[in-house]
């Protein structure tokens, strides 16, 4: 995937990207106008009223970049089909997604906390030996793991905090999910949402978090736009620019449970992943660098099957991760929609909810909530245990800066990183 994309492809995904690029101030260089940035809703049957977005105060939290407390807001995106998405400016966090089922009844289908205090105290690493749960967070600078917290770029060695065994995970000690983002409401043709902005300084996650390490190079300007339409599509578009060569891997870490976040075990929910290969790991969950075929293994989700049907098989990779926690190498063939490729699908075991994931990223981390240990109480007062939810973290591959055969995660000055993922909610 090229980080500097053509803006001539006419699709909702790229037009969301164009809107984000406008805010970075690159209108003239890309030849865009506000009118061309407006995404067009797909031609599907839906209710006629346009989606809305509202904002309410949600407390305040200390922000490392500012050096003091900043106000936090919660944005609520609503459509006329009964869907509601609540997003916090703390961490760019998706707190809840109320999605209707086949009978019209809505359920919150992502794991989350009720209060800002819970997110600050419990979602930040290192909460446990494996870090916090990262419920709904916008992950950066680098989603997933970097081996031993070190990589080389342009002949320089960069070091990062170690927060996951011997590795650096999801941006280190203070990732993007632990900052207060600037935000504004946005309205486009057939969609409404919130656009968030964060400026990550040169050396971020280094000395500024008390680490005797270099941190990430370059000042990085990041925009994340969340848009909800009337058809049940929640689009997330990421845009970033840098003033130095750097590495970047942005994703969202929502845990899904299509039966409802308080319904318990997800092992009886069916999943399909559009991938012929996955990335096996060493004992520290770093990819070996050689992707393996899924055929004949518990990692073969090309045809839908339940999460739990093979998770207890005697398989070394499952033992290492205590379940599924791997990168799937997405096929470049198969269904496409709005310029994005099919990544995965999931079906509730009751209620008739369906989730389809579309993306332009080369991989997806499917994680079955293996390290939820019953110590966290969720938004509705229910305890989250192992198997309470699963993630579809669309991404570049883990440890890519140290694997030259993996798709590159380098971003250079003058380039614009653009990436879009759509979580499409429907019924069956």
N, C-alpha and C positions, 0 to 999 in steps of 0.2 A: 504494500500500500504506500503510495507516494504521499508525503506530508504536504506538498504543495499541489493542490488539486486544481483541475480545470473548473471554471465556474460556468461552463456552457451547457452542462447537462441539466435539463429541466426536470427537476423532481422536488418533492417536498423536502427531502433530506438536504439537498445541496442549497436550497433556498433558505432553509434555517441557517445553514452555514454562512450564506451570504449576509444574512442579517447580523450574525455575530461578527463577521469580518468588518462590517460597517462600523461597529462600535469600537473596533481597534483603530479605526482611523485610516483604513486602506481603501476607501471608496474610489478615489481617483485612480490608483494604480490598478485596481481590478475592474474598473469601468462599470461599477454597479450603481443602481439607484434604489431608493427606498421602495419603489413600486416593484422592481424586479426581485427584491428580497422577500416579498410576501409569499409564503408558501400556499399552494393550492390544495385544498382538501381533496382526498381521493374520492372517486365517484362510487360511493357505496351508500346504501340506504341508511339514513340516520334521522334523528329528530332534527328539527329545523332551527331551534334557538341556538345562538352561538355560545360557546363556553365562556365562563367568567373567571376572574381571578380577584381575590381579596387578600388583604394583609392585616395581621393583628400582632401586637407586641407579644413576645414570648420570653421575656426576661432579659438578662445580660450575662455575658461571659467574658473572661479574660482572653485577650488575643495577643499572642506572642509578637506578631509584627507591630502592633500598635503599642504594646507595653502597658496597656490598661484595659479596663472593661469596655466592651462595646455593646450597644443594644442588639438584641436578636429578635428577628421577626419570623412569623410563620405565614407562608403564602398558601392559600387554598385554591386549587384549580378545580372547577366543577363543570360538568356538562349535563345536558338535558336528559341523558340516559341514566342518570343517577350515580355516575362515577365521580369520586372526589379524591384528589391527590393533595396531601399536605407536605410541604417542603420547608425545611428550616434554613435560615441563613447561617446558622452554626453548622459548619461542615458540609454545606450543600446537601443536607440529609433528606432523603425521602422518609418521612416519619410514618405515613400510612397511605394505603391505596384502597379506597372503598370501591369494590367492583361488583356489579350485579351478576347474579347467577341466572340460570335458565328460567327460574320462576320469578325473576325480577328482584329478589331479595339480595341486599348488598352485604358483603363481608369485607373486613379489612384483611387483605391477602399478603401483607408483608409484616415481618417482625419489627418491633420498635419499642421505644420507651415512652412513658407518659410525660415526663418532665425534662426540661433542659438540664437540671441537676443530674439526672440519671445519665444523660448522654456525656456530660463533662466528666463524671466520676467513673463511669463503667464502660464507655465505648472507646476510651483512649488506651493505647498500649503503654506500658505492659500491665494489663489487668491480671492476666494469668501468664503462665509460662509460654503460652501461644499468643499473647496479646489480647486486645479487646475483640469483641465480636464484629465491630465495624458496621453495625446495623444501618443500612441505607446510605452510607457515606459516599461522597465524591472522593475517590482515591487518587492520590498523587504525592510527590511527583511521579513516583514509579509504582504502579500497581503490581502486586505479587512480589516475588522474592528476587533479590540480588545476592548471589553467592558470597558469603563471608563479608558482605557489605563493602565490596570493592569492585571497581571497574576501571578500564583505561579508555581514554578518549584523546585523540590528537597528541599522543605521546605522553600524556599526563596521567598519573594515577589518582583516582578520587576514592575517598573512603567515607562510609556512611555508618550511622549507629546500628548496632546489632540488637535486634529486638525480637527475634524469632529463632531460638536455638543459636546457631552460629551464623545466621543470615540476617539481612535487612528485609523487612516486609512492609509493603504498602506505604512507602515513604518514610519509614523510620519512626522516631520517637514522637514527633509532632508533624503528622501528615496533613494534607489538605482537609481531611475530615475533622480536624481539631482547630480550625480557624473560623473566624467570623467573616463571611463574604459580604461584599457590597451587592445590592440587588435592586432591581426595578421590574415592575410589571411590564409585560409585552403582549400585544394583540396583533395577530396576523389574520389573514383570510381563513376563516374556519377554525381558528385555534387561539388559545390564550395561555399565558404562562408567566414564567419568571426567568429573567436573565441575571446571572450572578458573575461577579468579577473578583479575582484574587491576583495580587502581585507578589510573587515569591522571589525573595532577594537572592542575589549571588551568594553562594555558600550556605543556602538554606539547609536545615537539618544537620548543621555542623556545629560550630562554636555557639550559635544562637540557641541551641538546645542543650548546651553543656557537654557536647561531645568533643573529644580530642580528635576530630576528623575534619576533612575538608568540606563535607556537605556537597550539594549538587551545584555544578557550575552554571553561571549565567542568571540574569534577572529574567524571570518568566512571567508573562502576562497571560492569564487564563480567563476565558469566558465559558460558562456552562449555561446553556439555555434548555429549560424544561418547557415543553409545549403539550397541551392536551387538546384533542379535537373532539368532535361530537360522535365519532365512530368507535371510541375506546382506545385510540392510539396515544401512548405517552412517549413522545420523542425526546431524546436527550442528545444535544449537540455540543461538542467540545471544540473550542478554538484556542490556539496558543501561539505566541511568538516569543522569541528569545533574543538577547543581545550578545550571547556567546554560544558556541557549540555546547549542546547539552543532550541529555537523554530524557525521554518522556513516555509515560504509559498511563493514560487516564482511564478510569472505569467507574462504574457504580456498583456498590456492594449490598444491594437489597437482597434479603432472604425472602423467598416466596413460599407461601402455603396456600394453595388455591381453595382449600376447604375452609380457610379462615385462620388467622394467626393464633387463635386460642384453641385450635382443634387437635393439637398434639401431633402424633406421628405422621410423616409424609411418605413413608415407605410404600404405601399402596397407591400413590399417585404416579401416573404414567409420564414418561419423558422420552422425547426423541431428540437426538443431536445429529445434525447434518455433517458428519465427519467420518472419514474412513481411517483416520489415524489419531493418535493422542501422543502426549509427551511423558514417557515414563521418567521417574525421578530416582535420585539416590536416597539414602536413608535420611537426609536432611530436607527432602522435598525440593531439591534443585534438579531440573531436567538434565538428563544425561547428554542431551544434544542430538540424540538419534530418535526420531519419531517412530512409533511402532504401529502396525496395523491393528485395528480393533477387532477384526474378524476372529472368532473363536475365543474371545476373552470377555470378562464381565464389563468391559468398556465399550462394547458394541451396542450403541443406542440408535443405530440407523433405522431400525424398526422400533416402534414404541414398545416399551415394557416398563414395569413398575420399578421404582428406585430400589426397593428392597429385595427384588427377586434374585439378585446375584451379589448383593453387597456383602454377604457373609461367606462367600466362597473362599477357599484356601488359595489366595492369590497374593503374591509378595507386595505388589503395588497397593492393594487394598489394606494390607497389614501396616505398611509404612504410614499411610495417611489416615488410618482408622476408618476407612470408607472412601468415598470419592472426594478427591481434592486435586484435580489434575486439569491440565490444559488440553482441550480438544482442538486439533488442527482442522479448521472448517474447510469443507469442500468449496471449490470455486464454481461448481456446477450445482444445479438444482433450482428451486423456485427463487424468484427475485421479486421485489416490490419496492417501488419508488427509488430504484437505483441501489437498493440494499439486498444482500443475500440472506437466505434463510439460515439462521444459526441453530435454533432449537424450538421445540414446542413442549408444552406441559398441559396435562389434563387433571382437573380435580377428580377425586374418587366419588364425590357427591356434590350436588349443587350445580353441576353443569358449566363450570368456568373453564376457560381455555386461555392459555398464554402462548403467544407466538413471538419469538425474538428475531428481529431483523437487524443486520449490522454491516458495516464495511470493514470491520476489524478482521484480522486473519485467524483469531482464536477466541475460545470462550473457556473460562474456568468454571467447571461445574463442581460445586462443593456441597456436600450433603449435611452440613451442620455438625460435623463430627466432634467438635470441641465445645459445643454447648453442654454444660455440665450440671444444669439444674440450679445454678447460683443466681441466675438472672430472672427478674420478674418483668414481664412484658407490659405493654401499654394497657391491656385490659385486666391486669392483675393475675395473669396466669404465668406459671413458671415455664421457662424455655429449657428443654432438655435436648440431648442428642437426637437428631432426626426431626426437630421442630420446624425446619425450613431448609431451603436449598437456594443456591445462587446461580445466576448466569452472568458472570463477569466478562463481558466482551472486552477483548484485550489484544495487545501484542504478547508474545510468549514470555514466560518468566525467564529471568536471567539473560534476556536478549543482549545486553551490552557485553556479555562475556561469551556469546555464542555467535560467531560470524556467519554461520549457516542459517540462523534464524532471521526473519524479517527485521530490518533495522528499526531501532527506536531513536535514532539520532535526529535532532532538530537543530538547524543552523540559522544564523541571522539572515533575514530576508525571506525565509520560508514561513509558511502559515500551516500549522497543524490543524486539520479539520477531520472530525470523525463523528458519525451519527449512529445511534442505536435506537430502535423503536421497540418498546414493549407493547404489543397489541393484545388487548383484552377483548374476548368475545365469549360466546356460549356455544354449547353443543348439545 
